């Protein structure tokens, strides 16, 4: 919902640049959004639904198209900003930090970045399961993560540093850069590029996962398309533009999200690497036999739940209570570490897993 709202803002800039008369419809308020805002939001919302309606193959093609478009666009913007600033880049907007405080801020920023990408780590299988081989995944991740992120980080420094050098103003949104382009033709091209990539990121990061989750929860009633529709309507009902306008809500949401997903990641990693030694019995994953090794207690791994709950509570307290502000950016790491350690201790003391190689089987008493 929030990403769609952000894309609609770019669309509003595009429409008013093409026809300034549209700005007359941008002054009223209906549930916190103007008439023009509603029209743009619904338009972007529908475009995403159309892409999803054609399934994952269409998503893959669209993502492949959007990636190069945004890279070329932001690189061109960075070059334009660099020449506008006569090659002068501001490297700091205030007195630079030093010593321990500097390093705490550096690692805190990295920890928050990790919490954001932690969402994609957990549902990466939604995309990787369609890959033809392991090498494809490795090559894609190499170019798509470390290389791509470093390139965009350099571009961000040029854009923000150049803008601050020009007028002493800090850029808080890429939309501000686009809106500041003096040439209408290039402004329109920039808006189109940002629309394309925002939709791409939104579908990949925020739409596919809930569509799969909801369809798996009720496979008799929901397919991928129907589940996607439910997710889309929820995105409208929460009125995301009102949430985004509150910086406090954003901070609490991201911190709480990391605090909950960190423990989930810790349990999954320990279970796969340390408990099961990276061995998975695929046919058993689809078995409803009460004696199956993944049946647990009516399909619920209570040991994982027992490790998740206390770790999540601790991580949320660290993330949200003002007294822990200095460590709150690290709530994802704390949650993952605590949950992983608890799960390892519980699983070692109460072994209940079948050896997928067939050499030994230990039966979970709870599942009887």
Secondary structure, DSSP 8 states (H G I E B T S, - for coil): -HHHHHHHHHHHHHHHHH-GGGGGGSS--BTTB-HHHHHHHHHHHHHHHHHHHT-HHHHHHHHHHHHHHHHHHHHHHHHHHHHHTTT-----SSS---HHHHHHHHHHHHHHHHHHHHHHHHTTHHHHTT-SSHHHHHHHHIIIIIIHHHHHHHHHHHHHHHHHHHHS-----HHHHHHT-S-HHHHHHHHHHHHHHHHHHHIIIIIHHHHHHHHHHTTTT--HHHHHHHHHHHHHHTTHHHHHT-HHHHHHHHHHHHHHHHHHHHHHHIIIIIISTT---HHHHT---TTSTTTTBTTB-HHHHHHHHHHHHHHHHHHH-GGGTTTGGGHHHHHHHHHHHHHHHHHHHS---B-TTSS-B---GGG-
